[in-house]
Amino acid sequence: MKKLTARPSPLFITCASLLLACSQGNSNTIYIGIGVAQTSNVALLGQEQVAGAKIAEKYFNDKGGVDGTPIKLVFQDTGGDEQGAINAFNTLINQAQVVGIVGPTLSQQAFSADPIADRAKVPVLGPSNTAKGIPQIGDYVARVSAPMAVVAPNAVKAALKQNPNIKKVAVFFAQNDAFSTSETETFQTTVKDMGLELATVQKFLTTDTDFQSQATNAINVKPDLIIISGLAADGGNLIKQLRELGYKGVIIGGNGLNTSNVFSVCKALCDGVLIAQAYSPEYENEINKAFREAYRAQFKKEPPQFSAQAFTGVQVFVDSLKVINSQAKVSQKPVAELRTQLNQQLLGGKYDTPLGEISFTPEGEINQKDFYVAQIKMDADGKNGKFEFLK
């Protein structure tokens, strides 16, 4: 198999192309790794994570960094496969000498790359790794993304609230993606637990573009509800083709479709899709207000969940480093020692974030209180849309 090499985006060439210089240069700078998908079919999600992380970098440095010591984010592109994530993590750990990593984008990648960080004793915070088993990978693996076992059932409840007559359900999932296969288990269990009929389960690949066969098979069983676990590109195309084939019922999208980038894929046909959320731009606390204002000023739209989770990942590292720094200057600690202390500290802290108040279990699972469901509302011409949060 051809070895794939993760390549840094030109936008972040300053530090990423000079990793050794970064790690050996100014000791009064703290380097944090961001290993997410900037290219491939996952880029629609990873680019939102890059945006959230960059906003966090500016926000915390404007506030003095870690008690006067600035942070510097080192970006590595994981692409959309396991080898890309492995390459990115190895570079961040061994060359850039980062104190911790926010990433990767996909759970599928996390199962391959996170063990590398765990063996090197480098703390990892998964910004969008919601599959079952992520925190159990190792002592140095945690996540700021709530598992779909907690989040996904909310979307089914919202669908039933909108249409109490739902009886028959069709489920689609990407069989080559660990997140999608884990998420669909939650959806299928939820459907059965709620007394609904699971009429058909259709499989596809994240690389697929033609879903005519699966869509037709599902429509033939006359479902009242369709649930899709996939990514933005394939999931958006599936929604589009279902609507074009005449399906008029309720559609639920999983976490992989939880991005405004899906709007450009299914356009006007995205309208009405329900998606459970672990973040609301309207959450009322000081840091979310600042994050929301910064995002809207730069991108002229509301911040999405993936950006908020990436921001939160950076915040957890920064807040934890501040606690360590209050005891002894972090800039004077060996990297290996700081990594271990950082992992211990982040697991024991509480954080007021754009996601609300969060903490972690000793195993690295996020404790989060607030969850939401949003419905996509598209303009008639299909050019613009938004997530409208349901009450």
Secondary structure by P-SEA (a helix, b strand, c coil): cbbbbbbbcccccccccaaaaaaaccccbbbbbbbccccccaaaaaaaaaaaaaaaaaaaaaacccccbbbbbbbbbbcccaaaaaaaaaaaccccccccccccccaaaaaccaaaaaaacbbbbbcccccccccccccccccccccccccaaaaaaaaaaacccccbbbbbbccccaaaaaaaaaaaaaaaaacccccbbbbbccccccaaaaaaaaaaacccbbbbbccaaaaaaaaaaaaaaccccbbbbccccccccccccccccccbbbbbbccccccccaaaaaaaaaaaaaccccccaaaaaaaaaaaaaaaaaaaaaaacccccccaaaaaaaaaaaaaacccccccccccccccccccccccbbbbbbbcccccbbbbbbcc
